[in-house]
């Protein structure tokens, strides 16, 4: 009697999919934590008081914005990632 390779493939695929789900969720939780930290930092005006703001702060925020724009454009298929 021949072994059922179809069942082996299904079991392997289910295991691979389960591992993929675990990796996906771990990555999602990491992203959620980063977003939470960024939101808190933004709510605190990036730890900068109005009396301290200089062009260096503006440059730093523009850099953050550019990186976030790249991510949001990819996620929402906008900008250069529009279909």
N, CA, C and O atoms as CSV, one atom per row, in Angstrom:
chain,resi,resn,atom,element,x,y,z
A,1,UNK,N,N,0.840,-1.169,0.000
A,1,UNK,CA,C,0.000,0.000,0.000
A,1,UNK,C,C,0.894,1.244,0.000
A,1,UNK,O,O,1.856,1.325,0.763
A,2,UNK,N,N,0.571,2.195,-0.850
A,2,UNK,CA,C,1.354,3.416,-0.987
A,2,UNK,C,C,0.944,4.433,0.091
A,2,UNK,O,O,-0.229,4.519,0.455
A,3,UNK,N,N,1.916,5.195,0.593
A,3,UNK,CA,C,1.565,6.241,1.557
A,3,UNK,C,C,0.764,7.343,0.869
A,3,UNK,O,O,0.918,7.578,-0.329
A,4,UNK,N,N,-0.068,7.997,1.617
A,4,UNK,CA,C,-0.899,9.077,1.084
A,4,UNK,C,C,-0.108,10.385,1.137
A,4,UNK,O,O,-0.103,11.082,2.151
A,5,UNK,N,N,0.562,10.706,0.022
A,5,UNK,CA,C,1.369,11.927,-0.024
A,5,UNK,C,C,0.500,13.172,0.006
A,5,UNK,O,O,0.950,14.228,0.449
A,6,UNK,N,N,-0.721,13.065,-0.453
A,6,UNK,CA,C,-1.629,14.208,-0.405
A,6,UNK,C,C,-1.893,14.646,1.021
A,6,UNK,O,O,-1.919,15.842,1.314
A,7,UNK,N,N,-2.087,13.688,1.904
A,7,UNK,CA,C,-2.322,14.009,3.312
A,7,UNK,C,C,-1.081,14.641,3.927
A,7,UNK,O,O,-1.187,15.559,4.740
A,8,UNK,N,N,0.099,14.150,3.541
A,8,UNK,CA,C,1.347,14.718,4.045
A,8,UNK,C,C,1.489,16.163,3.589
A,8,UNK,O,O,1.878,17.028,4.374
A,9,UNK,N,N,1.175,16.427,2.319
A,9,UNK,CA,C,1.254,17.797,1.802
A,9,UNK,C,C,0.275,18.705,2.529
A,9,UNK,O,O,0.618,19.838,2.866
A,10,UNK,N,N,-0.936,18.225,2.777
A,10,UNK,CA,C,-1.929,19.031,3.475
A,10,UNK,C,C,-1.472,19.340,4.896
A,10,UNK,O,O,-1.624,20.469,5.364
A,11,UNK,N,N,-0.909,18.343,5.588
A,11,UNK,CA,C,-0.431,18.548,6.950
A,11,UNK,C,C,0.729,19.534,6.956
A,11,UNK,O,O,0.785,20.430,7.798
A,12,UNK,N,N,1.653,19.368,6.018
A,12,UNK,CA,C,2.799,20.274,5.931
A,12,UNK,C,C,2.319,21.689,5.628
A,12,UNK,O,O,2.804,22.654,6.219
A,13,UNK,N,N,1.363,21.813,4.703
A,13,UNK,CA,C,0.855,23.140,4.353
A,13,UNK,C,C,0.151,23.777,5.544
A,13,UNK,O,O,0.329,24.967,5.806
A,14,UNK,N,N,-0.643,22.998,6.264
A,14,UNK,CA,C,-1.323,23.530,7.445
A,14,UNK,C,C,-0.303,24.002,8.476
A,14,UNK,O,O,-0.494,25.042,9.106
A,15,UNK,N,N,0.772,23.248,8.650
A,15,UNK,CA,C,1.833,23.639,9.583
A,15,UNK,C,C,2.519,24.909,9.101
A,15,UNK,O,O,2.756,25.827,9.886
A,16,UNK,N,N,2.843,24.964,7.797
A,16,UNK,CA,C,3.477,26.155,7.234
A,16,UNK,C,C,2.565,27.368,7.373
A,16,UNK,O,O,3.024,28.454,7.727
A,17,UNK,N,N,1.261,27.185,7.094
A,17,UNK,CA,C,0.317,28.287,7.220
A,17,UNK,C,C,0.191,28.735,8.672
A,17,UNK,O,O,0.063,29.929,8.943
A,18,UNK,N,N,0.226,27.797,9.594
A,18,UNK,CA,C,0.161,28.132,11.013
A,18,UNK,C,C,1.392,28.939,11.418
A,18,UNK,O,O,1.284,29.914,12.161
A,19,UNK,N,N,2.555,28.531,10.928
A,19,UNK,CA,C,3.787,29.278,11.216
A,19,UNK,C,C,3.730,30.658,10.577
A,19,UNK,O,O,4.194,31.636,11.164
A,20,UNK,N,N,3.162,30.741,9.374
A,20,UNK,CA,C,3.024,32.032,8.703
A,20,UNK,C,C,2.102,32.942,9.507
A,20,UNK,O,O,2.384,34.129,9.670
A,21,UNK,N,N,1.006,32.390,10.007
A,21,UNK,CA,C,0.083,33.179,10.823
A,21,UNK,C,C,0.775,33.670,12.088
A,21,UNK,O,O,0.616,34.830,12.467
A,22,UNK,N,N,1.533,32.811,12.738
A,22,UNK,CA,C,2.271,33.208,13.941
A,22,UNK,C,C,3.243,34.341,13.629
A,22,UNK,O,O,3.328,35.311,14.383
A,23,UNK,N,N,3.973,34.226,12.526
A,23,UNK,CA,C,4.935,35.260,12.129
A,23,UNK,C,C,4.214,36.557,11.773
A,23,UNK,O,O,4.664,37.644,12.133
A,24,UNK,N,N,3.089,36.434,11.061
A,24,UNK,CA,C,2.294,37.605,10.679
A,24,UNK,C,C,1.826,38.352,11.926
A,24,UNK,O,O,1.977,39.570,12.021
A,25,UNK,N,N,1.260,37.620,12.876
A,25,UNK,CA,C,0.746,38.254,14.091
A,25,UNK,C,C,1.863,38.869,14.923
A,25,UNK,O,O,1.688,39.953,15.480
A,26,UNK,N,N,2.998,38.203,15.016
A,26,UNK,CA,C,4.133,38.760,15.760
A,26,UNK,C,C,4.588,40.069,15.125
A,26,UNK,O,O,4.887,41.035,15.827
A,27,UNK,N,N,4.639,40.097,13.807
A,27,UNK,CA,C,5.044,41.310,13.096
A,27,UNK,C,C,4.008,42.408,13.272
A,27,UNK,O,O,4.357,43.569,13.484
A,28,UNK,N,N,2.726,42.041,13.185
A,28,UNK,CA,C,1.652,43.019,13.377
A,28,UNK,C,C,1.726,43.632,14.768
A,28,UNK,O,O,1.590,44.847,14.916
A,29,UNK,N,N,1.942,42.802,15.798
A,29,UNK,CA,C,2.034,43.315,17.165
A,29,UNK,C,C,3.226,44.259,17.316
A,29,UNK,O,O,3.146,45.257,18.032
A,30,UNK,N,N,4.321,43.942,16.644
A,30,UNK,CA,C,5.495,44.820,16.685
A,30,UNK,C,C,5.179,46.163,16.028
A,30,UNK,O,O,5.554,47.213,16.548
A,31,UNK,N,N,4.490,46.129,14.888
A,31,UNK,CA,C,4.086,47.365,14.210
A,31,UNK,C,C,3.140,48.164,15.099
A,31,UNK,O,O,3.292,49.378,15.233
A,32,UNK,N,N,2.164,47.490,15.707
A,32,UNK,CA,C,1.225,48.173,16.601
A,32,UNK,C,C,1.962,48.882,17.733
A,32,UNK,O,O,1.618,50.010,18.086
A,33,UNK,N,N,2.966,48.233,18.300
A,33,UNK,CA,C,3.749,48.842,19.384
A,33,UNK,C,C,4.514,50.061,18.879
A,33,UNK,O,O,4.585,51.078,19.569
A,34,UNK,N,N,5.087,49.964,17.680
A,34,UNK,CA,C,5.804,51.111,17.111
A,34,UNK,C,C,4.860,52.284,16.886
A,34,UNK,O,O,5.192,53.426,17.201
A,35,UNK,N,N,3.673,51.994,16.335
A,35,UNK,CA,C,2.693,53.051,16.075
A,35,UNK,C,C,2.238,53.706,17.373
A,35,UNK,O,O,2.064,54.923,17.434
A,36,UNK,N,N,2.048,52.902,18.401
A,36,UNK,CA,C,1.643,53.435,19.701
A,36,UNK,C,C,2.720,54.363,20.258
A,36,UNK,O,O,2.414,55.433,20.783
A,37,UNK,N,N,3.969,53.953,20.141
A,37,UNK,CA,C,5.077,54.791,20.625
A,37,UNK,C,C,5.172,56.083,19.828
A,37,UNK,O,O,5.387,57.152,20.398
A,38,UNK,N,N,5.011,55.989,18.506
A,38,UNK,CA,C,5.057,57.190,17.669
A,38,UNK,C,C,3.909,58.141,17.991
A,38,UNK,O,O,4.108,59.354,18.049
A,39,UNK,N,N,2.712,57.601,18.200
A,39,UNK,CA,C,1.561,58.436,18.541
A,39,UNK,C,C,1.803,59.158,19.865
A,39,UNK,O,O,1.485,60.340,19.993
A,40,UNK,N,N,2.358,58.462,20.842
A,40,UNK,CA,C,2.656,59.083,22.135
A,40,UNK,C,C,3.724,60.161,21.987
A,40,UNK,O,O,3.619,61.228,22.591
A,41,UNK,N,N,4.738,59.889,21.195
A,41,UNK,CA,C,5.797,60.876,20.968
A,41,UNK,C,C,5.241,62.104,20.259
A,41,UNK,O,O,5.599,63.232,20.599
A,42,UNK,N,N,4.376,61.896,19.287
A,42,UNK,CA,C,3.747,63.006,18.573
A,42,UNK,C,C,2.859,63.817,19.512
A,42,UNK,O,O,2.871,65.047,19.465
A,43,UNK,N,N,2.090,63.138,20.364
A,43,UNK,CA,C,1.225,63.833,21.318
A,43,UNK,C,C,2.040,64.714,22.257
A,43,UNK,O,O,1.547,65.725,22.757
A,44,UNK,N,N,3.283,64.326,22.492
A,44,UNK,CA,C,4.191,65.100,23.339
A,44,UNK,C,C,5.045,66.050,22.492
A,44,UNK,O,O,6.096,66.511,22.939
A,45,UNK,N,N,4.593,66.338,21.278
A,45,UNK,CA,C,5.299,67.242,20.359
A,45,UNK,C,C,6.754,66.831,20.160
A,45,UNK,O,O,7.653,67.668,20.087
A,46,UNK,N,N,6.957,65.525,20.076
A,46,UNK,CA,C,8.284,64.951,19.843
A,46,UNK,C,C,9.296,65.455,20.871
A,46,UNK,O,O,10.460,65.716,20.566
A,47,UNK,N,N,8.795,65.580,22.109
A,47,UNK,CA,C,9.609,65.996,23.260
A,47,UNK,C,C,10.316,67.326,23.022
A,47,UNK,O,O,11.444,67.534,23.468
A,48,UNK,N,N,9.634,68.218,22.312
A,48,UNK,CA,C,10.209,69.526,22.011
A,48,UNK,C,C,9.215,70.608,22.410
A,48,UNK,O,O,8.056,70.572,21.996
A,49,UNK,N,N,9.657,71.557,23.201
A,49,UNK,CA,C,8.781,72.668,23.576
A,49,UNK,C,C,8.832,73.724,22.477
A,49,UNK,O,O,9.819,73.811,21.747
A,50,UNK,N,N,7.779,74.526,22.353
A,50,UNK,CA,C,7.759,75.557,21.308
A,50,UNK,C,C,8.963,76.499,21.364
A,50,UNK,O,O,9.410,76.998,20.331
A,51,UNK,N,N,9.480,76.741,22.553
A,51,UNK,CA,C,10.630,77.639,22.696
A,51,UNK,C,C,11.924,77.018,22.184
A,51,UNK,O,O,12.894,77.733,21.932
A,52,UNK,N,N,11.952,75.694,22.027
A,52,UNK,CA,C,13.173,74.999,21.595
A,52,UNK,C,C,13.213,74.724,20.096
A,52,UNK,O,O,14.273,74.390,19.567
A,53,UNK,N,N,12.084,74.855,19.398
A,53,UNK,CA,C,12.010,74.432,17.996
A,53,UNK,C,C,13.002,75.211,17.142
A,53,UNK,O,O,13.073,76.439,17.198
A,54,UNK,N,N,13.771,74.459,16.344
A,54,UNK,CA,C,14.680,75.069,15.380
A,54,UNK,C,C,14.593,74.278,14.072
A,54,UNK,O,O,13.842,73.307,13.980
A,55,UNK,N,N,15.356,74.691,13.073
A,55,UNK,CA,C,15.275,74.034,11.761
A,55,UNK,C,C,15.753,72.587,11.796
A,55,UNK,O,O,15.374,71.787,10.941
A,56,UNK,N,N,16.573,72.252,12.767
A,56,UNK,CA,C,16.974,70.856,12.922
A,56,UNK,C,C,15.782,69.973,13.270
A,56,UNK,O,O,15.653,68.857,12.768
A,57,UNK,N,N,14.907,70.492,14.142
A,57,UNK,CA,C,13.687,69.756,14.492
A,57,UNK,C,C,12.789,69.586,13.267
A,57,UNK,O,O,12.208,68.522,13.052
A,58,UNK,N,N,12.686,70.641,12.476
A,58,UNK,CA,C,11.874,70.575,11.252
A,58,UNK,C,C,12.436,69.517,10.311
A,58,UNK,O,O,11.683,68.730,9.736
A,59,UNK,N,N,13.746,69.496,10.153
A,59,UNK,CA,C,14.381,68.503,9.289
A,59,UNK,C,C,14.141,67.081,9.776
A,59,UNK,O,O,13.876,66.178,8.983
A,60,UNK,N,N,14.235,66.893,11.083
A,60,UNK,CA,C,13.985,65.566,11.654
A,60,UNK,C,C,12.550,65.132,11.392
A,60,UNK,O,O,12.313,63.998,10.975
A,61,UNK,N,N,11.584,66.028,11.632
A,61,UNK,CA,C,10.181,65.682,11.382
A,61,UNK,C,C,9.919,65.420,9.906
A,61,UNK,O,O,9.146,64.525,9.565
A,62,UNK,N,N,10.548,66.186,9.032
A,62,UNK,CA,C,10.390,65.933,7.593
A,62,UNK,C,C,10.933,64.564,7.214
A,62,UNK,O,O,10.368,63.888,6.353
A,63,UNK,N,N,12.014,64.153,7.845
A,63,UNK,CA,C,12.573,62.820,7.595
A,63,UNK,C,C,11.593,61.739,8.062
A,63,UNK,O,O,11.329,60.780,7.337
A,64,UNK,N,N,11.060,61.898,9.268
A,64,UNK,CA,C,10.058,60.950,9.776
A,64,UNK,C,C,8.856,60.888,8.837
A,64,UNK,O,O,8.367,59.809,8.500
A,65,UNK,N,N,8.388,62.075,8.419
A,65,UNK,CA,C,7.217,62.143,7.536
A,65,UNK,C,C,7.469,61.427,6.226
A,65,UNK,O,O,6.597,60.707,5.740
A,66,UNK,N,N,8.648,61.611,5.640
A,66,UNK,CA,C,8.978,60.957,4.366
A,66,UNK,C,C,8.961,59.436,4.514
A,66,UNK,O,O,8.444,58.728,3.650
A,67,UNK,N,N,9.526,58.942,5.606
A,67,UNK,CA,C,9.522,57.490,5.839
A,67,UNK,C,C,8.098,56.975,6.038
A,67,UNK,O,O,7.730,55.933,5.496
A,68,UNK,N,N,7.305,57.699,6.811
A,68,UNK,CA,C,5.918,57.290,7.031
A,68,UNK,C,C,5.096,57.391,5.751
A,68,UNK,O,O,4.223,56.557,5.512
A,69,UNK,N,N,5.363,58.399,4.927
A,69,UNK,CA,C,4.655,58.541,3.648
A,69,UNK,C,C,4.951,57.340,2.759
A,69,UNK,O,O,4.051,56.813,2.104
A,70,UNK,N,N,6.196,56.909,2.732
A,70,UNK,CA,C,6.565,55.734,1.940
A,70,UNK,C,C,5.763,54.512,2.398
A,70,UNK,O,O,5.252,53.748,1.580
A,71,UNK,N,N,5.666,54.344,3.694
A,71,UNK,CA,C,4.930,53.202,4.245
A,71,UNK,C,C,3.442,53.319,3.937
A,71,UNK,O,O,2.828,52.355,3.480
A,72,UNK,N,N,2.852,54.499,4.184
A,72,UNK,CA,C,1.414,54.636,3.935
A,72,UNK,C,C,1.092,54.548,2.453
A,72,UNK,O,O,0.055,53.996,2.082
A,73,UNK,N,N,1.955,55.079,1.600
A,73,UNK,CA,C,1.727,54.937,0.151
A,73,UNK,C,C,1.726,53.469,-0.255
A,73,UNK,O,O,0.895,53.054,-1.063
A,74,UNK,N,N,2.638,52.683,0.290
A,74,UNK,CA,C,2.675,51.249,-0.019
A,74,UNK,C,C,1.431,50.557,0.525
A,74,UNK,O,O,0.800,49.767,-0.178
A,75,UNK,N,N,1.077,50.851,1.773
A,75,UNK,CA,C,-0.048,50.175,2.427
A,75,UNK,C,C,-1.382,50.489,1.757
A,75,UNK,O,O,-2.249,49.621,1.654
A,76,UNK,N,N,-1.546,51.738,1.299
A,76,UNK,CA,C,-2.821,52.160,0.719
A,76,UNK,C,C,-2.780,52.289,-0.803
A,76,UNK,O,O,-3.723,52.781,-1.422
A,77,UNK,N,N,-1.669,51.837,-1.397
A,77,UNK,CA,C,-1.483,51.883,-2.853
A,77,UNK,C,C,-1.715,53.300,-3.391
A,77,UNK,O,O,-2.506,53.522,-4.307
A,78,UNK,N,N,-1.003,54.233,-2.793
A,78,UNK,CA,C,-1.079,55.633,-3.190
A,78,UNK,C,C,0.291,56.089,-3.668
A,78,UNK,O,O,1.267,55.341,-3.604
A,79,UNK,N,N,0.350,57.343,-4.154
A,79,UNK,CA,C,1.622,57.885,-4.609
A,79,UNK,C,C,2.231,57.018,-5.688
A,79,UNK,O,O,1.538,56.593,-6.612
A,80,UNK,N,N,3.525,56.750,-5.578
A,80,UNK,CA,C,4.199,55.943,-6.598
A,80,UNK,C,C,3.754,54.490,-6.586
A,80,UNK,O,O,4.070,53.733,-7.504
A,81,UNK,N,N,3.023,54.097,-5.551
A,81,UNK,CA,C,2.535,52.714,-5.456
A,81,UNK,C,C,1.088,52.569,-5.921
A,81,UNK,O,O,0.496,51.496,-5.807
A,82,UNK,N,N,0.522,53.659,-6.448
A,82,UNK,CA,C,-0.861,53.605,-6.941
A,82,UNK,C,C,-0.933,52.682,-8.146
A,82,UNK,O,O,-0.008,52.613,-8.955
A,83,UNK,N,N,-2.033,51.985,-8.247
A,83,UNK,CA,C,-2.211,51.043,-9.360
A,83,UNK,C,C,-2.832,51.724,-10.550
A,83,UNK,O,O,-3.057,51.087,-11.579
